[in-house]
Amino acid sequence: MTENWKFRRRTFLKHGAQAATLAGLSGLFPETLRRALAIEPDIRTGTIQDVQHVVILMQEN
């Protein structure tokens, strides 16, 4: 974002539409994925030290 960032109606509507879409699609997730997403994270320190694994997924078209 730039230093001159201002709250704009178009940005608000775009983000609202994205959130509504995600909320609507969440019902399409398999039960196992919904249960996995519902698990609270095990945050010990709240720093990068909590990270145990990093997965990098690369896809080409």
Secondary structure, DSSP 8 states (H G I E B T S, - for coil): --TT----HHHHHHHHHHHHHHHHHGGGS-HHHHHHHHS----SSSSGGG-----------
